[in-house]
Amino acid sequence: MNKFQERLKELRKDNNLTQKELAIKLGKSRTAVYEWETNGHEPDYDTLIQIARFLNVSIDYLLGNTDI
């Protein structure tokens, strides 16, 4: 599992969200969130920004480039 997968899943659970709930908040499909968390797919740049803003973390943190 890559850092993005780990961090996205961890942050989603920390915010008490299901994959479906996160997908709705981001305007994406539940399948997209599932793919990001399990199959190593990564979202496009604009979606990555949206995820970081929604979860109140930096893109670098999401991608595993920093631990803060």
N, C-alpha and C positions, 0 to 999 in steps of 0.2 A: 504494500500500500504506500503510495507516495504521500508527501507532506500535505499537499492540497487536499487529498481525499481525507486524510486523518483530521486535519484542522476543520474542514467544512462539517464533517460529521460531528465532531466534538462541539463546535460552536452551535450547530443546530440543536443538539441535545441540551446544551447548557441553556439555551433559550426556550426549552420545552416545546420545540416544534417538531412535527412529523415532516417527512419528506413532502407530503402533499401540501401541508400548511406553508412550508418554505417556498414551494413552487408557486403557490397562489400569490404570496407576498411579492415574489419576483416577476410574476407574469410569465412563468415558464411552466413546462409540463412536469408532472411528478417523475416521469421517465427520465427527463433531463437531469434532475437532482439525483436520482438513483444511479445514472451513468457516471455522474461526477464523483459520487461516493464509492462506487464499487468497481467500475471498469476502467478507471484511469483517464476518462475523458475530461477535458478541461473546457470551461466556458470561453466564449470569445471575450475580447478585451472589455467591451462595454458592459457585458454581464458581470465580469469579474469586479469591475468598479462598483456596480450595483450591489453585488453580494457584500463587498467590503463595507460599503456605506451602511447597508441594512444591518449587518452584524457588528458594526462599530469597531472594525479592525482595519489595519493597513493591508494593502495588496501584498506587500512584502511578507507580512505575517501569514496571510493565507497561503502563499506560495512556499513558505518554509525558509525564506531568506533571512528572517529575523525572528527572535523569540519574544519580541515586545510589540 
